[in-house]
Amino acid sequence: MINFNKPYITGKEVHFIYDAVASGHISGNGKYTKICQKYFENQWHFKKTLLTTSCTDALEMCAMLLNIKAGDEVIMPSYTFVSTALAFVRQGAKIVFVDSRNDHPGMDENKIEELITAKTKVIVTVHYAGVACDMDKIMDIANKHELFVVEDAAQAIDSYYTGKDGIKKALGSIGHLAAFSFHETKNIQCGEGGLLAINDDRFIKRAEIIWEKGTNRAEFFRGEVNKYGWVDIGSSFLPSEVVAAFLWAQIENIDIIQKRRLEIWDWYSQHVDKLFEDFKFTKPSLPIYATNNAHMYYLVLSSFEERTLFIKTLKDKGLFPVFHYLSLHKSKYYSDKHDGRQLPNSDHFEECLVRMPFYYELEENEILKALSNQ
């Protein structure tokens, strides 16, 4: 049986966890939290990073930092995970959904500006499958209308965007704020975890306060104040040192992990046409400005019925592909709050996209063997 996902374990996780426990400081913001954060800042040039217990938490911190209030409007794609919207809905925002592109599940950048009103405050980009949105276009729109940009980079670790200036920038380093996920389905993982990346100096100090339950505790531990207290809103967003230690083992091996994932992605790309010649589908597209971090390999079948048959056919052979998001504008919770616009591309991907099994230890020969079974 070939499952959709299998979390990769490097073998060093337990060693680092033991070290964290032996240190006597396991509540968070200790040795492993700091070395993980420093790595992300140095490697991808974020101004400041804070580990969180999930990408959802990182997005919730973004909504708090941007002072989202009832009546504010936030533009984002409908074809995304619920956390993208939930973080802003909790603050009272109205979500304005934009359709996907017709050639990719990511948001259609050309349909953003027409949705902007006097109440719009934020554009949230989602780099689906680790493939960059057109960030020059989005940042130009945001600057023109004085809006903030949050990058939902949950799937986009170690992926890049090359702008019109020819400079390659890490996803998550372009908008004002960004959120990453280290859920067990991601390229590097710690079971459940996330990261807030801050690229605007205005948010750095307050982010630490929100991260530490609304207190200036981080300043106290650095010796910058002689006592700490409650100074703002916040929550317990920082993970324990056990989680950070686990993540550090993954970070140490990120180059090895990425190399293997790219090999699997390339193998799929070269072989799916022949492997699934009885089905009609399109393969992933990669814009000229985007790199591929091999987060997932997906196919877009010709219809909902074709996808249903495709999934059943593979499951009968012991392979377990999965479909992905349900369009949020049609969700039970938000459908009566949506403005009624049709989002046909988002609906198309909801009905037709399928994600193939994808994980570090996946063996190509296992797939071939399973598919050859009658």
N, C-alpha and C positions, 0 to 999 in steps of 0.2 A: 504493500500500500504506500502510495506517495502522497503525503499530506500537502496542504497548501503551504504551510510554514513549519519550520523547526528552528527554534532559537539557537544561535551558534554560541558555544561556550569555548573560550580560548584555553582554559585550563589554569589560568592565573587568578580567576575571580576569587576563589576560596582563600588563596594566599593573601591577597590584598584585604579581603574582609577580615581575616584573622589579625592582620597587622592593625587594621582600624579598631577592632575590638580591644586588642592588647594595649592600644594607646590610651584607653580610658576616656576617649572623647568620641562618642558615637552618635550624638544628637544632631549633628549637622554643622556646616560651615567650619569644618576642621581641615585637616591635612588633605584629604582626597577631594573634598569640595573645591578647595583652592587650586590644586594642581589641574583638575579638570577644567575649571574656569579659565585658568591662565593658558592652558593649551588652546582652547577655542579662540581666545582673544589674539594669541600670537599667530595661530595657523590661518585664521580667516579674517583677521583684522576688524573684529567687532570692538567697539570702544569699551564696552563693559558687558560681562555675561554673569548670569545668576542661574545656578542649577535649580530646577523645580521638581516637584513630585510627579508632574505630567505636563504634556504640551497644553492640555486644557487649562492648567493653572497658569502657565506662561501667558496664554491668551487672556485669561481673566486679569492678570496683572497689567497687560496692555490696556484693557478697557478702563481699569482704575487710573492708570497713569495719564490717560487721555481725558480724564474727567467726563466720561460718557454719562449723559443724564437722560431722563425721560424726554422724548421728543427729538433727540438727536437721530440723524439718519446715517446708517453705515452701509456702504455698497460692498457686496461680496458675491462670489459665484454661488449658484444654487447647488451645483454638483460638487459637494464637499462634505466632510464629516460634520456632525451636529455641533461639535465643540467650537468650530469657527464662528458659528452664529450665537451659540449659547452664552459665550463669554460676554457678548455685548447686549444680548437680550436681558441678562441678569441686571444690567445697569439701567435698563429701561429703554434701550434704543429701538428704533424701528429699522428692521433689516430690509434693504432694497436689493433684490437679487438680480444679478446680471447673467445672461446666457453664456454657455460654453462656446468656444470656437467650433466651427464645423469640421476642422481638421485635427482637433485635439481637445481633451476634456477640460483644459484650463479655460479661464474666463476670457471672453471676447473683449479685448482691450478697446476695440472700436465702438463698443456699445456702452462704455462707462460714462462718458461726458454727458450724454443725453439724459442720464438719470440724476444728475447733480441738481440739487435745489438749495435754497438758502439755509436749510436745516442739515445739509450733508456735512459731516465732520471727518469721516474716515473712509479710506478705500482699503479693503483687506484683499490682498492677492493670495492665491493658493497655488503653489508650484506643484501641480499634480504630477505624480510619478517622478518627482525631482527635476522636472523640466521647467525651465524658467518662463515666467510671463515676460512680455515685452516691457521691461522695467523703465526704459527711457520714455516710452509713450505714457506709462502710468505716472511716473514722477513728473513729467511735463504737465499732465492734467492736474495733478495734485498741487504743484507749485502755482499754476495759473489760478486755481480756485482756493488756494491757501488751506489745503486739506492735509491731514496726516495719512501716512501709509504704513500699514502693518503687514509684514510678510508672514503668512502662515507657511512656514518652511518645514512642516512636520515630516515630510518625505524627502527633504532636499539637502541633507547633510552632504558635504563634499561635492556640491554641484555649483555651476558657475553661469554667469551671464556676461556676455561681451557686448558692451554698449557701442553706440555710434562713434565714441571717441577711441575705440579699439582696445580699451582697457578691460581685462577680464576681472570680474568681481564675484566674490562668493555670494550665493543666495543667502539672504538674511542680513547682509551687510549694506543694503541699498536703501531700504525704507527706514523710517524713524525707529521702528521697533520690529522685532521678529520673534517667532516662537518655533522651537524644534521639539521633536518627539524622540524618545528612546524606548518606546514600547517594544515588546518582544518581536514584533513584525518588522521593525526597522533595521537599517543596515548595521548600525551599532545599537546595542540595547542593554538595558538593565532591568528587564521585566516590565517596569512602568517608571517612566521618568521624562523629564523635559528640560528645556533651557530657554531662558529669556535673553535675547541679544538686544543691546541698547546701542544705537548709533547716533543719538542726539544727546549732547551733554546736559540738556535741560532736565532729562529724566533720570540721570544716574543716581543722584542722592536720594530722591524720593523712592526710586525702585528698591533700594536696600531697606528702606523703612517699611514699605508695603510687604516686602519679602519676609521681614522679621516681625510680623504680627502688628504692624503699625507703630513699632518702637524704633528708637535709634540705638538698638543693642549692638549693631555691627560697628558703629562709631565708638561705642564704649570699649569693645574688645580690642579695637586698634589703639586705644588710649587717647582718642581725640576728645572725649568728654569724660568727666569724672563720675557720672551716673547716667543711667538711661531711664526713659519713661515712655508713656503712650503719647505719640505726637501726631498720628494720622490714622486713616483707615488701613486695613491690611488683613492678612491671614497667615496661617502657618504654611507657607509655600515651599520652604526649603526641605530637601530630602535628608535622610539620615546619612551618616558617613558610611554605613554598610552599603547603601545604594550607590553612593559616589565611588566607593572602592571597587564595586562590581563594574561600574562604567569605565573606570580607569583601565581595567584589564582589556576592555574592548577597544578603547582609544589607542592603547599601545599596539594593537594589531590592525588598526584601520586600513593601512595600506594593503596588507595581505587579504583582508576581508573584501576590500573594494576590487582588487585584482580578480579574485575568484568570481565575484558577482558579475563583473563585466564579461568574463568568459562565458558564464551561463547565459547572460542576456544575448551575447553575440551568437551563441549556439542556437538559441530559440529563433533569432532573426533569420539565420541561414537555413533552418530546417522546417519551420512551421508550414510553409507552402506545400511541401511534399508530404509532411506528416498528416496534415488535415486537408488533403486535396478534395475531400468530399464535401467540405464546407466552404461557404463564401464569407470572407472576412477581410478587414484591413488591418495592417500592422501599425505599430506606434510610429508617429512622425516626430522629427526632431528639428525645430527651427534652427536656422543658421547661427543664431546668437546664443544658443543653449548647449550645454554639455549634458552628458548622460551619466548619472551616478548609479545606474542599475538598481534602482529601488524596487522596480517591479517590471514584469513583462506582461502586457495585456494584448488582447485581440478584441476587435469590434466586429461582432457578427452582423449579418444582414438584417436580422429581425429578432424580436423577442422569442418567437417560436424556434428559430434557428439556434439561438443561444441556449434555450432550454434543452434542445436535443443534443447540442454539443456537450453541455455539462453532464447530462445523463450518460452519453456515450463514453465519456472519459471515466466517469465514476464506475461504470460497469467494468472497466478495465483496471480499476484500482488507482486512478489518478483523481485528485480532488481539487479542481479549479473552483474559483468562487466568483460571483458577481460582486459589484462594489456598491457605491453610494446609491441611495434613493434621493431624488431631487428634493431639496428641503422646502421649496415653495409649494410642494404638494403634500407635505407631511401633515399628519393628524394635528400636530400642535400649531403649525404656522399657516396652514392653507387659508384660514379665514382672515388672516392678517396680511396676506400677500395682496398686491394691488390688482391681480387678475391678468397681468401680462402673460402671454404664452412664451415659454422658453423651450423651443423644440429641440435644440441641440443638447441641452441638459437632459431632456427626457429621452433622447435617442441613446445617449451613453448609459443612462439608467437601465434601459431595456436591453441593450445590446453588448455592453462591455463585459468581458470576462478576464479575470486575473489568473495567470497560470501558476502552478506550484513554483516557488522560488525561495531558495535558501542556500546558505553556504555549502552545505554537505550534499546538496542534490547532485546525483550522478546522471549524466546524459544517457548512459547505457541502461539505467533503470527505467527511464522514460521509454526508450526504444523497446525494451523487453516488454513493458506493460502494454504498449500500443500494439505489439505484435500478437498478443493473446487474443484469440477469437472468442 
